Each structure stands twice: as C-alpha cells, then as structure tokens.
Amino acid sequence: MEPRGTGLAGEMAAMPQVWRRLLAAHVPDRLGRCTACRSVTGAGSGEKWPCTLQRTAAEAERLYGLQLGQAVGGE
C-alpha cells in the first residue's frame, strides 16, 4: 500500500521545499498563536498554534518520510 495521503498534504509531500518553508514560518509566539497567521498590521492575534497550515505541512512531512522509507526499503 502506498503511503501517499489524500488532499493538500498528500500533494505537498512531493514538494519538500514548500512544507519546509511552511514549518519554518508557522511557529508559535509567546502566547501560543501562529506568528505567520497574524494579520500584516499585527492587529489580529492570529490563529491558535498549531494552525491549519502548520498541521498540513507536518502531515506532508510525515508522508514524505513514509515515501522516502518505502523507496529506500524497496517495497
């Protein structure tokens, strides 16, 4: 069985440069809010971390690891 997920995370798994940048940008601030999801003006408090994009990127990273392991394992 192929470990490729469905939806955005499944598609993003093949694009490590994308999910790595998202994981680097979408980190919590001291109040537990996502720093990248704040409004440009800083007026909004942002989404509670982990935000939707962070969770999607983390799932893409997990799927990428499974795909890589499968390729190395030869299954």
C-alpha positions, 0 to 999 in steps of 0.5 A: 500500500502506498503511503501517499495521503489524500488532499493538500498534504498528500500533494505537498509531500512531493514538494519538500521545499514548500512544507519546509518553508511552511514549518519554518514560518508557522511557529508559535509566539509567546502566547501560543498563536501562529506568528505567520497567521497574524494579520500584516498590521499585527492587529489580529492575534492570529490563529491558535498554534498549531494552525491549519497550515502548520498541521498540513505541512507536518502531515506532508512531512510525515508522508514524505518520510513514509515515501522516502522509507518505502523507496529506500526499503524497496517495497 
